[in-house]
Amino acid sequence: MSGTIAQALLSVSDKTGLVDFARGLAARGVALLSTGGTAKALADAGLAVTDVGRYTGFPEMLDGRVKTLHPKVHGGILARRDVAAHREALARAGIPTIDLVVVNLYPFRETVARPGCTLEDVIENIDIGGPAMVRSAAKNWAHVGVVVDPADYAALLDELAANGGALGEATRFRLARKAFAHTAAYDGAIANWLTARGPDGRQTGFPASLRYAGELLQPLRYGENPHQRAAFYRDEQPAPGSIATFRQLQGKELSYNNIADADAAWECVKAFDAPACVIVKHANPCGVAIAPTPLDAYRKAFATDPASAFGGIIAFNREVDAPTLEAVAAQFVEVLMAPAYAPGALAVAERKRNVRVLEVALPPETRVRLAFPEGKCESDPRLALDFKRVGGGLLVQTADTRAVSAEDLEVVTKRAPTPDQVADLLFAWRVAKFVKSNAIVFCGGGRTLGIGAGQMSRVDSTRIAAIKAQHAGLALAGSVVASDAFFPFRDGLDVVADNGAVAVIQPGGSVRDAEVIAAADERGVAMVFTGVRHFRH
C-alpha cells in the first residue's frame, strides 16, 4: 500500500513524546533507525533501534557534523517508489527505503536566547543534516512521511492504526507543507541573526536580510473593508502576553478590524500596574481609567466618551467578575478582553452571544533593551519589532516600549506640579502613547477626561479633546494634559489653559520651547518635559 511505513528514521533535538511515538511505531513492526542522543533515548526505553552509523557502515565523524549525509540515508528517502529505475538503483546498492522521517532541528533560537552564548555556540547549533533529511522527505511526500512537530505524533499513530500501517496522501502532503515551512523558518532565523552581526558576533544593526515566519491563525471574512481579503498570522514565536496568544471563549468570528482594535486596547491596558480599563474605537482609546476595581475603572473609562464607546473594544488587565460584566452588557460592545473571568462572569456574557469574549494572559515582567547591545550574543530575542508595509517595501522599527517615571521628568516652568498632578501626568503620558498622532489627552484622578486624536494640527487635537470632555459633561478645571509630541506654538498651550488644565507633560525639543514655556508661566500652568516622543501613525 502506498504510504505504508516499514522503516522510520528518528533524529530529534526536542524529545517530547519521542519514546511513546517510537513505541507505537515499533508495535506496528516498523524498523527504527536513529542517531546519537535520540538512539540512546530509544535504547534506554528498551526499544530495538539501529544506529545510523552502523546502518550506513560509516560512523559519525567531525564531532557529529557528518552522520546522516550518506546515500544509504538520502537514497532511501528520495527514491520514487513508482519509478522502476529508482527501485532498481536501490536494489543494486542494497539500500532499503525509509518511509518516515522524524526530525526536528538543533535549537538555534534557544541557543541565541541563552545569556553568555558565543558566536561559536551559535554556529555549532546550525543544523545541516537535519534540514537535508526534512527537505528530502518533504520533496518525496508522495511516498514518504515527514514529522517535525511532536504535536502530530498521537494523530499519526491513530491514522496508522486505522489505515493498515499507512499514512494517507492528504496527511503526507500536509506534513510536507509543514516541514518546508519549518526549515524555511529555521533558515530565516539564522539569516536574521547572522546578517545583523559582524564576524566577532557583535550586533551591528538590523538584519541585512530580514525573514518573517508566521503561522496562519485564521482566515478572516474580509479586511478593513468588505472588498478586501484578509487573514491573521501569528508569529512563529509570539511574544508572551501579545494579542496573538488570545483564546476566544464565545462570540462571532473576529474580523480584521476587531483584531487591530483589540491589539490597540490590549497593548494600552497592560501598560498599567493598577486595575485598569481601556475602551478603544477605530484604534484609538476613547476612555481609559485606573481604579481600585475593574468595575470602577470601567465606569470611569466609559464616562469619558459614551458615544464613541458604542460598539467599541473593552479591555481589562485584571480578572473580570459578574457585576462588571453586568455593567458592560448594558452597552453595545464588539470585543471584551481580560486575563481571566471569575466564576459566573461568563454566564452574564452568554446573554449576548455575539459579543466576542477573549482571554489573554498578561505578559511576564520582562525588560527588553532598545539599543543594539555591545557584546557577543546578548541581544534579547524577545526584542519586539514593529512592521509597516509600504509600496514595494517594509518599514521596521523596535517597539515603543520606552517608559517614563517621575525621576525622568524635567520641570521647565516656575511652578512645579504637585505629587498628585505628577501621578496624573504619568497616567496621561501612558495613554497618549496609544493615541494616534497628533495626540492630546486631558486626565484627572486616574481617568481620561477628553481625548483628541489623529488631527493634522496639534491645536485642533487640543480643541477636539476639550469639546469631547464638554459633550461628556466632564469638567476640565484642575486637569492635566499629555501631548505625544512638542507644542510647536503657544496656541495649543493657550487652549489647554483656557479649558482649566493646570499641568502639562510633553517631550520638549521644539525651537519654540521658550515661547511655550513662557506661555505656561504666564497662564500659571506647570509643565514637565520627558525628552521622549510618542508618535503613533
N, C-alpha and C positions, 0 to 999 in steps of 0.2 A: 504494500500500500504506500502511495506517495505520502511523504511526511512521517513515515514510521521511524521511531527513534531506536537505533540499535547501539549506537556508541555516542557518548557525550564527553565533551572536554570542559572541565571546570577550572577556572583560574580567576579568583576574585580577591579584591582588596577588602571590600565590605562583605563580611562573612555572616551577616544577618540571615537567619533561616537556611543557611547553606546545608547543614547536616540533614535536616528534615527533608529538604528537597532532594538531596542526593540519595537519601534512604528510599524515598518514593520512587526515584528512577531505578535504583538497584532492585527494588522489589518487582519491577516490571522486566527484569533481565537486561537492563541497559548496562553496557560496559562503561566504566568510569575511567577517564584519563584526567590527570591533574598535574599541577606544578607546585613546587616549593611549599609555602605555608598552607596552601589550600589542600594539597595532597596529605600533609601531616594532619590537618584537622579532620579529614575524612578517615584516615587510617586510625587515628586516635579514637574515633567514634565506632571503630570495628567494621568499617566498610572496606571491601576489596577495591583497591584503586591501583592503577598503573601510572607510574611517574612518566612524564613526557620524555625525559632523558633516556629512560630505558626503552620507551616505545620507539623513539627515533633512532636509537643506537648512538646518539650524540649527546653527551652530558652537557648540562648548563655550563656556560663559560663567561668570562669577563664580569664576574660578580653578579651573575644573573641577567646581564644585559641581553644575552643571547640564549634563548631556551626554546621558544616556540617558532622561531623564524626558520622553518625547515620544510622541505617538500612533503614530508610524510604528514605534517600537520596541515599545511595550506592546500596541498593536493587533495587531501581527504575532505577538506571543507569546500573547495571551489569546484570540484568536479561536477559537471552536469550529469545527473543520472539518466537523462533522456537522450544523451548523445553517445552513440556506440563507441566512437573514437575515445571519448573520455573514460568510459568504463574499461576499454581495452588498455589504455595507458596506465590506469590504476592497477589493473591485473598484472601487467608486465613489471611494474615497480613494486608489487606486493604491498600496496597502500590501501588499507580499509577506508571506507567512508566515515566521516564524522558528521553526525546528523543533528547534533545540538551543541551549540557553543554558549557557555555560561560564563560571561566575563564582565567584570566592572573594573575600572581603571585605577591606577595609582592615585593616591589622594592629593592631587596637585593643589586644589583650593584650600584644603585643610592645612597643607604644608605652608603656603604663603600666609595663612592666618596665624600661624604659630609665632609667638614672640621670640625674637632672637634667631630666627632661621637665617641661613646664609644662602647666597646665590648657589653654592654647590648643593645644598639641600634641595633647592628648587629644581635644579637641572636633573638631579637623580630621581626626582619624582615626576618626571615627564615620561609617560608610558609610551613604548614603541610597539612591542609585541602585542599588547592588549588591543589597541585600536586596529592593528593589522588583522587580527583574528575577527574582531567585531565587524569590520568592514567587509572582510571576505565572506563571512556568513550572511551578512545583510545583502550583499550583492547576489548571493546564490539562494535568496529566500525561497525560491520555488521548490527547493529541495532540503533546505537546512533551517532549523530554528535558531534564533539568537536571543539571548536573555541578558539584559544589562541592569535590570531592576529587580531586587528581591521581592518587591511587592507583587510581582507577577507569578511567583513560584506556585502558590496554592492553586490559582486558577488553571495553570498549565498542568499540574498533576491531575486535577479534576477532568480536564479535557482528554488527557492521555487515557484515563480510566474509562471515559465514556466513548472513546473513539478507537479502541483497539490498539493503543500504544502509538497513535499518530496525532500530529498536530494538523489542523485544517489549514487550507490555503489562506483564508482570511486572517487567521491567527498569525501565521508565518509572516504575512505581509505587514500586519500591524506591528509585530515585533521588529521587523526590519526597519520600518519607518522610525520607530523609537530608537533603534540602535544608531542610525545615521544622525538623528538629532543629538543623541548622547555624545558621539565622537565630535560632532561639529561644535557643540557647546564646550567640550573639553579643550579642543584646539583653540577656540575663541578665548577661553580663559587664559591659556598660555600666551597667546598673541597679545591680549590686553595687558598682561603683566609685564612681559618681556619688552614690548615696544615702548613702555613708559620708563625704561631704565637704561643706564649705561652698563659697560662691561664690568664695572665694580659692584653692580647690584643696586646702586643708588637711584632713587626715583628722580627723573629729570623733568617730568611734566605729565600731561595727559598722554594716553597711548597714541602712538603714531598710526596704529591700525586698530580701530575700535569695532568689536563684535558684540552684538547683543544676543543673549539667549533667553528666550521666554517660552512658556508653555501656554497653549490655548486653554484659558479657563472656561470661557463660554462664548459662543456666537451671540450677538445682540440683535434684537429685532431691526434696529436701524441706528444710524449715527445721530449727530446733533439734530438732523432733520430727516424726515421720513424717506427722502430720495437718496440718502447716503447709507451704504452698507457699513457694518461695524462689527468688531469683536473685541473681547477683553483678554489680554495676555498677562500672565503672571510671570514675574522674574523667576528665573530658574532657582535662585536662592532669595526669595523675598525678604526684605528687612523685617525682623520681628516687630509686631505692632503696626504694620502697614495695612492699608485698606485691602490689599490683595490677599490678606490672610483671613478675610471675613468668613463667617458661617451664616447662611441665611436660614432663619428659623420659621419664617412664614412670609406670605405675601406674593404679589405678582413678580414676574421676572424683572430683574434690574435692567434699566435702559442705560444707554451711553451717558446721557446727562445725569441720571441718578448716580452713576459711579463717579463721574467727575465731581459732582457736588458733594457726594459723601466723602470723597477724599479730602476736599477743602474743609469740611466740617470736622473730620476726624483729626487731621493734622493740627487744626486750631485747638480743639478741646483737650488733646493730650499734652498741650504745652503748659497746662495749669496743674499746680500741685493740689489746690483745694478742690472740693466738689464743684464742677462746672457744667454749664450747658451752653451749647453753641447751636444757633439756628442759621442755616445757610440757604440762600436763594440765588440761583444763577451764579454760583461760585463765589459769592460774597457773603460774609457774615452780615446778617441783618439784626442779630441780637446775641449778646454774649454776657454771661454773668457767672460769678462765683458766689457761693453761699454755704451755710452750714449743711444744707441737704440738697440733693438733686432737685427736689420739688421746688424749693425756694429759688434755686438757680434758674429753673425753667420759667417760673413766673416772672422773674426779673428780666430774663432774656426776651421772653415773648412780648413784654410790655414795651420794649424798645421800638418795635415796628410791627404791630399786629397785622397790618395789611400785607406787608412783604412776607411775613411768616406763613401766610396761607399757601399750602402746597409746598412747604419747604422741607429741608432735611434737618433733623434734630439729633444731636449727638451729646452723649453724656460720658464723663470719664469715671463714673462710679456705678456700682450696681444700682439698677432701677427697680423700685418697688411698685406695688399695685396702685397706691394713691397717686404716685407720679404719673403712671400711665393713664389713670382716670382723667387727670388734668390734660395730658397730651391728647387724649382721644376726643376732647371737646373741640379740637380744630382739625382741619384737613391737613394731613401730613403724608408726604410721599415715602420717606425713609426714616426709620428710627434706629439709632445705633447706641450700643453700650457694651462695656466689657462683660457684663453679666446681668441676669434678671432674677429678682427674688422670687421665691415660691409664690404662685398666684398671680404674678405680674403678667405672664404671657396669656393667661385666661382673659385678662382685660383686653389685650391686643387682639385676641382672636375674634372679638366682636366686630373688628374692622379687618376682614380677611385680606383685603387688597393692600393694606399697609405692609411695606417691606420691612421686616424686623431683622436686623443684623446683629450678630455678636462678634466683637473684635477684641482680641486680647491687647492689653496695654503693653508697650514695649518694656523690656528690662531697662534698668538705669545704666546707660552707656554714655560715654563721652567719646566723640569722634573728632579726630583732628581735621582741620580745614585746610591747612597748608600742606604742601608736599614735604614730607619729613626728610631730615638728614639721617642717614643710616642705611642699613642694608635691606632687610625685609620688614621694616617696621610700619609700613602703611597698613591702615585698618581696612580689611575687605568690606566692612560694613559702611565705609565711606559712601554716602548716597550721592548719586549723580542725577541731576535734572536734565531732561531731554526736551527739546522743542524742535519740531520738524519745520523746515523752511523749504522753499522751492529748490530742489536739487541738492539738499544737504541737511545737516543736523547740527543744532546748537547744543553744546554740552557744557554744564557748569556743576560745581559742587553745590550741594543743597544749602539753602539758607538756614543753617542751624545755629547761627550766632545768637547767644543770649546776652542780655544786658542786666546788670544788677545795680543796686543803689550806689555801690562803690565806683561804678563806671561813669556816673553822671557828673557833668561839669555844670555848675551853676554859673550862668553868664549874666544874670540880672542883679540889680541891687537887692531885690527881695528874693530870699530862698524859699522853696516850697516847704510846708510843714511835713512831718513824718507821714501823716495820713495822706497828704497830697502826693508824696513820693510813691506810696503804695498804689494809689490810683493811677499815677503816671506810668508806672511799670506795667500795671494791668492794661492800660490803654495802648502801650507800646507793643505788648504781645498781640493784642487784637489787630493793630494796624498792619502787622506783618502779613496777615492773611486777607487783607482787603486790597482789591485791585487799585493800582495807582491811577490817578493821584488819590491818596487815601487820607481822610481826616476822620478822627474818632473822638467824640465827646464822651467822657465817662465820669462816674462818681459813685462812691460806695460800692466798688467792686462790680459795676454793671455798665453796659453801654447805654448811652442816652440818645445819641444821634450819630449816624454813620454816613459819610459822603464818599462815594467810590467811583473810580473809573472815568473821571472827568478830564477834559483836555487841559483845564487850568485848575490850579490848586485853590484859588479863591472861590471858584464855582463849587468845588467839592465841599469847601467850608460852609458856603451858604446852604447847600443841599443838606448837609448834616444838621444844621440849625433848623431848617424847615422840617426835616423828619422828626426832630425832637418836639417841635411845636405841634405837629399833627398828632403825635402820640400823647400829647398833654404832659410832657416831661419838662420840668424847669431846668435850665442850664446854669442858673446862678450858683456860683461856687464850684462849678465843674472843672475838669481838667481836659486837655486836648492833646492827642498824639497826631503827629504828621509824619508820614513814612519817609519823606524827603524834606529838604530845607524849604523855608518860605523864601521865594525869590524876591518878593517885595513885601512891604509892610501891610498891604491891603488885606491879606489873609489874616494877619495878626489882629488887625482892627476889627474884622468880622468876629473873630474869636472873643475879643474883649467886649464888643457891643452886645454879645449874647450872654455875658456874665461869667465866662470862664476865668479862672484865677491862676492857672498854671499851664504851661505848655512843655511838651517833650518833643524834640526834633533832632535830626542829625547834626545840623550846622554845616558849614562849609560853603555857603554862598558868598559871592563877592559883596553882597549887601547885608551880610550878617550884622554889621554895626548898625545899619539902619533899622533892622528888625529888632535888635536888642534895645535900641533907643526907644522904639515904639512901645515895646513891652514895659520898659521903665516908666515911660510917660503914662501908660494905662494902668500901672500898678500890678502887672502880671509877672509872676515868677516864670523863668524859663531855664530849662536844662538842655544841654547838648549831649548826645550819645556818641557822636563820631561814627555811627553806623547807619547806613541807609537800608531801607527795606522795600525797594521797588518790587512790584508783583504785576507782571504784564500778562 
